[in-house]
Amino acid sequence: RQQMSKLARAVGTKHGAAEMAVKVADMASSDETPLLLSMLDNLAPLGDKGVPPQNFIDACFAIQEKKKEGDTKDARFLIPVLSAMSRGDVVAKLPEFVDADDSIFMAALVKMGERLGRQALLFREEPDPENPTLKGLTGCEQLVYLHKLDFQAAGLPQKRYLDAIRLCLDKED
């Protein structure tokens, strides 16, 4: 595990991060999920300026779909790419993160707001609604979209939904 970052960077640079992520996911059993998550986390910053490219985001979606158990998708497979996902995609996946454990939900909130710098406390308006370009969610946007979330339609228990809002409000940054 100590050399995972070096191995992931070398393999991802030589053979393509998205392709390697899918191949490793195909070979990994459920017992090896922590290793796969570590690999994804280390492969994610191989894009331009440390932002995961769209093909890597698509690979993470594919891995999440392949690794689902029954109807339940594991939201952890998307955390490495949340800051690079379009705001619409992040909002669509929000119920999956709310339904996950508190630690997974909090990790997702942190990753959603990564790379936003000065805008971290603002609600950003989409410059061109026809052609959305905003990535991730600021802290303010997280609260707004959590409040807009129809928890009953998403199949979330009200207590879990309210706990997610409380966690978001209690977040220190």
Disulfide bonds with the S-S distance in Angstrom:
none
